[in-house]
């Protein structure tokens, strides 16, 4: 398909944000900026990820606000979030920031001190650790600490590649990424754990029933009046069920709300059992 008009791509040599020379790991293709702690764009990205819905869930701290606070020097890393109140006078002097707005931000940050342990692992931005792996890691760490939050750091800093690979659905690359992250960021994590107190379960709205859902698989679709889909996912997982994002012949149940759409039609076509929310609760004796 080439016709001679193509141009060679010249790879960048320096980070466009901070000017640090880019590096490439042996055997890897990707170039990256190694100045994780001082690069403005990496600081911005890390803080936005940390504050996100599936991390610390500080939703009043939007992307634009984070960038403003970084530019002003109020935010520099995760720990600085929990000292943002020290800048209250200067924040209120900025255009668009009133007392109520700042109060909402600070209250959300305070609430995040008790984020679920799984959210904590997602918030850290460990490469290859998303929501599913965060939950698996939280479950594994909790089994090690037996509910004692004071031991979270000690256990995390001593995780080994071999033991992580024994966790179902955690592959070699992910295991290596987790071990490396805790080794390289030990000091930061220790300081962060002095600021926050991760809770062991995924929220306290639901408590696990003895019956459980016995390893059955569930997909949730549609909208629900008094509960979010994330909360339904939590309920399923805390009762030993498995959450899936798509409908297939191997799916055990589709949980439907209003406006269920194509997933419901596909479940009917494949013969997958369809339940409403009350049907789900009945499975565990709610």
Buried (B, 14 or more C-beta within 10 A) or exposed (E): EEEEEEEEEEEEEEBEBBEBEBEEEEEEEEBBBEBBEEBBBBBBBBBBBBBBEBBBBBEBBEEEBBBBBBEEEBBBBBBBBBEBEEBBEEBEEBEEBEEEBBEBBBEBBEEBBEBBBBBBBBBBBBEBBEBBBBBBBBBBBBEBBEEEBEBBBEBBBEBEEEBBEEBEEBEEEBBBBBBEBBEEBEEBBEEBBEBBEBBBBBBEEBEEBEEBBEEBBBBBBBEBEEBEBBBBBBBBBBBBBBBBEEBEEEBBBBBBBEEBEEBBEBBEEEEBEBBBBEEBEEBBEE
